[in-house]
Amino acid sequence: MKLAMWVVGAVSAVALSVAPAVAEMHEEGDKKFSLHGELRTRWDYTENYSDQDDDTDDSGSFFPYRARLAAAGQFSDNVSAYIEVQSFGTFGDRNSPLRFGADPTSPSSSSEWATRNEANTDMYQAYLDLKEIGESTWSLRMGRAEHTFANELLLGDADFYNGQSFDGIRGMMRGEKLDLDLFYYMVQEDDTLAPEGTEEDQTLAGVTLEFGIGENGQSIRPYLLQRHTEVPTFANDTLYTLGAQWGRMIASDDEIGDNPFDWSLEAAIQSGDVGGTPDGSHGGSVIEGWFGYNWGHDDVRH
């Protein structure tokens, strides 16, 4: 069974079937259904970008945009759903031949029309949340969703650009001093009409933990990630990433207290087998860190 399509389909079916009832509750005063959106744009300018040659003028500018429309539903105290549609591109890129009187059905212009009008619109998120299952500390998220971890060195939502979301399932345990996440995502699925068992799929699985230490908001976050590419006719490729992050990340005024400092230090190593090479292997390491001070931290807003 196609995990990603099954989960997304189930979430969509639940949301569509419950939406009328939720809308009725909203009309009666229970704020359990909400709609919201976002339109964001900026000016980007690049210079000496393509060839790193000062004698060649390869500068340019453009205006990218990102538009999102989302619906959130709270079906019960422990059951909720979220659906978000996204469109992105750059202003000025809709130079459709239709606007100049061209016929998109003619052989001379149909391919150009299709290329210029290719929509960059997709279902960015669609997931179902089951919280505190059986009155436990475990929650379950199924569908397509963003996933951020620590300082977003390896798991982030790429919010400066057009976002990043994952298809799959995520289990979350939340304690007073310990958080545990287990997840399995299909990050690339071969959608060609290849015989069953010969598709080239890529999955991402992992476990992350967060231990709260001290009284000033510090935490240690160890993690193990596995990226696996299934290539039956060639050779499978597996990459493991083992790392940890230590830091203090301030999210509100209450967390600042008498300590205006925040910091992060993260290190990770990678290993694994490279597909298609008898003796090939993955190897790598990274260290990232930063340190900050909040001036006038009594009134700071993040």
C-alpha positions in Angstrom: 0.0 0.0 0.0 1.2 3.5 -0.8 1.7 4.9 2.7 1.8 8.5 1.8 -1.3 8.4 -0.5 -3.3 6.3 2.0 -2.6 8.6 4.9 -3.3 11.8 3.0 -6.4 10.3 1.5 -7.7 9.3 5.0 -7.0 12.7 6.4 -8.8 14.4 3.5 -11.8 12.1 3.9 -12.1 12.7 7.6 -11.7 16.5 7.2 -14.3 16.7 4.4 -16.8 14.5 6.3 -16.5 16.4 9.5 -16.2 20.0 8.2 -20.0 20.7 7.9 -20.5 19.7 11.6 -17.5 21.7 12.7 -18.8 24.8 10.7 -22.1 24.4 12.5 -20.4 24.4 15.9 -18.5 27.5 14.8 -21.7 29.3 14.0 -23.1 28.3 17.5 -20.1 30.0 19.2 -17.6 27.1 19.6 -14.4 28.2 17.9 -13.4 24.8 16.6 -13.0 25.7 12.9 -10.8 28.4 11.4 -9.5 29.6 8.1 -6.3 31.6 7.6 -3.9 32.5 4.8 -0.7 34.2 4.0 0.7 36.1 1.0 4.4 36.9 1.2 6.8 38.5 -1.3 10.2 40.0 -1.3 12.8 41.5 -3.6 15.8 39.4 -4.5 18.9 40.8 -6.1 21.8 38.7 -7.3 25.2 39.8 -8.6 28.1 37.8 -9.8 26.0 34.7 -9.2 26.5 32.3 -12.1 30.2 32.5 -13.0 32.0 34.5 -10.2 33.6 36.7 -12.8 33.6 40.4 -12.1 34.1 41.2 -15.8 30.8 39.6 -16.7 27.5 41.3 -15.9 25.2 38.5 -14.6 23.3 40.6 -12.1 19.5 40.5 -11.9 16.5 40.9 -9.6 13.1 39.3 -9.2 10.1 39.2 -6.8 9.3 35.7 -5.5 6.0 35.1 -3.8 4.5 32.5 -1.5 0.7 32.2 -1.0 -1.0 29.8 1.4 -4.5 29.1 2.4 -5.3 26.7 5.3 -8.2 25.3 7.3 -7.9 23.9 10.8 -10.5 21.8 12.6 -10.8 20.8 16.2 -13.1 17.8 16.2 -12.7 16.9 19.9 -10.3 17.6 22.7 -7.8 15.1 21.3 -8.6 15.0 17.6 -7.8 17.7 15.1 -6.9 18.1 11.4 -5.1 20.7 9.3 -5.1 21.2 5.5 -3.0 23.8 3.7 -2.7 24.6 0.0 0.3 26.5 -1.3 1.2 28.3 -4.5 4.6 29.9 -5.2 6.5 31.5 -8.0 7.7 35.0 -9.1 5.7 38.0 -10.1 6.0 38.6 -13.8 6.3 34.9 -14.7 2.7 34.5 -16.1 3.5 35.7 -19.7 0.8 33.5 -21.2 0.4 33.6 -25.0 -3.4 33.8 -24.3 -2.9 37.3 -23.1 -1.4 38.1 -26.5 -4.1 36.5 -28.5 -2.2 33.2 -29.3 -4.2 30.0 -29.6 -2.9 27.4 -27.1 -4.5 24.6 -29.1 -2.4 25.3 -32.2 0.7 23.1 -32.7 3.0 26.1 -32.8 2.1 27.5 -29.4 0.6 24.7 -27.4 3.9 23.5 -25.9 5.0 27.1 -25.0 1.6 27.8 -23.5 1.8 24.6 -21.3 5.3 25.5 -20.2 4.6 29.0 -19.2 1.4 28.2 -17.4 2.6 25.3 -15.4 1.1 25.7 -11.9 3.3 25.7 -8.9 0.4 24.8 -6.6 0.2 21.8 -4.3 -1.2 20.5 -1.1 1.6 21.6 1.3 0.1 20.1 4.5 -2.7 17.7 5.3 -2.6 15.8 8.5 -4.6 14.3 11.3 -3.5 14.7 15.0 -4.5 12.3 17.7 -3.3 13.6 21.0 -2.8 11.9 24.4 -3.9 8.5 23.0 -5.6 6.4 25.7 -4.9 9.2 28.3 -1.2 8.6 27.8 1.6 11.1 26.9 1.7 9.8 23.3 0.4 11.6 20.3 0.2 10.6 16.6 0.4 12.7 13.5 -0.5 11.1 10.1 -0.3 12.7 6.7 1.8 15.5 5.2 3.3 18.0 7.7 6.2 20.2 8.5 8.8 18.8 10.9 11.4 21.0 12.6 13.9 19.9 15.1 16.4 21.8 17.3 18.1 24.6 15.3 16.8 23.1 12.0 20.3 22.1 10.8 19.0 18.8 9.4 15.2 18.9 9.9 13.6 22.2 9.0 10.7 23.8 7.2 12.7 26.1 4.9 10.3 28.9 5.7 12.6 31.6 4.1 11.9 29.9 0.8 8.8 27.8 -0.2 8.7 25.5 2.8 9.3 21.8 3.3 6.9 19.1 4.4 7.0 15.3 4.7 4.5 12.5 4.0 4.2 9.8 6.6 3.6 9.2 10.3 5.1 10.7 13.4 4.7 9.5 17.0 5.4 12.0 19.8 5.8 11.5 23.5 5.8 14.7 25.6 7.0 14.5 29.2 8.0 17.1 31.8 11.7 16.8 31.1 11.8 14.4 28.2 10.4 14.6 24.7 10.6 11.6 22.2 9.8 11.6 18.5 9.7 8.6 16.2 8.9 9.1 12.5 8.9 7.4 9.1 8.5 9.5 5.9 8.3 8.8 2.2 10.3 11.6 0.8 10.5 10.4 -2.8 8.2 7.9 -4.5 8.7 6.7 -8.0 5.4 7.4 -9.8 6.4 5.9 -13.1 4.6 2.9 -14.5 7.4 0.5 -13.5 6.7 -3.1 -12.6 5.9 -3.7 -9.0 9.0 -4.0 -6.9 11.3 -2.0 -9.3 10.3 1.5 -8.2 13.1 3.8 -6.9 11.7 5.1 -3.6 13.5 7.1 -0.8 12.5 7.1 2.9 13.5 9.0 5.9 13.2 7.5 9.4 14.5 8.6 12.7 14.3 9.0 16.4 15.0 12.3 18.3 15.0 13.1 22.0 15.1 16.2 24.0 16.3 16.3 27.7 15.6 19.4 29.7 18.5 20.2 32.0 19.0 22.9 34.6 16.5 25.6 35.5 17.2 28.1 32.8 15.8 26.4 29.7 18.8 24.4 28.5 18.3 21.1 26.7 20.3 18.3 25.0 18.9 16.8 21.9 20.5 13.6 20.6 19.2 12.1 17.3 19.6 9.3 14.8 18.4 9.6 11.2 18.3 7.1 8.4 17.8 7.9 4.7 17.3 4.9 2.6 17.0 4.7 -1.2 15.5 1.6 -2.6 16.9 0.7 -6.1 16.1 -3.0 -6.7 17.7 -3.2 -10.1 20.9 -1.5 -9.0 21.9 -1.3 -5.4 20.3 0.2 -2.3 21.8 3.3 -0.7 21.6 4.0 3.0 22.9 7.0 4.9 22.9 7.2 8.7 23.3 10.5 10.6 24.1 10.5 14.3 24.3 13.8 16.2 23.3 15.9 19.2 22.5 19.5 19.9 23.0 21.5 23.1 21.5 24.9 23.6 19.1 27.3 25.1 16.5 28.7 22.7 14.3 31.5 23.9 10.8 31.6 22.6 9.0 33.9 25.0 9.6 36.6 27.7 9.0 34.1 30.5 11.8 31.9 29.3 14.3 34.7 29.5 14.1 35.3 33.2 17.3 36.6 34.6 19.4 35.1 31.9 19.5 37.1 28.6 21.8 34.6 26.8 20.8 32.0 24.2 23.1 29.6 22.3 23.3 26.4 20.2 26.1 23.9 19.6 25.4 21.0 17.3 27.6 18.2 15.9 26.8 15.2 13.6 28.6 12.4 11.8 27.4 10.4 8.8 28.1 6.9 7.6 26.5 4.3 5.4 26.8 2.3 2.1 26.8 3.9 -1.3 24.6 2.0 -3.8 26.3 0.6 -6.8 29.9 0.6 -5.6 31.3 -2.6 -3.9 33.5 -0.7 -1.5 31.8 2.7 -1.5 30.6 4.3 1.7 29.2 7.6 3.0 31.2 9.7 5.4 30.9 13.2 6.7 30.7 15.5 9.7 29.4 18.9 10.6 29.6 21.3 13.5 27.4 24.4 13.8 27.1 26.9 16.7 25.9 30.3 17.6 25.6 32.6 20.6 23.3 35.5 21.3 22.5 38.1 23.9 19.1 39.8 24.3 19.4 43.6 24.9 16.4 45.1 26.7 15.2 41.5 27.2 12.4 42.5 29.6 10.5 43.7 26.5 11.9 41.3 23.9 9.6 39.7 21.3 10.6 36.7 19.2 
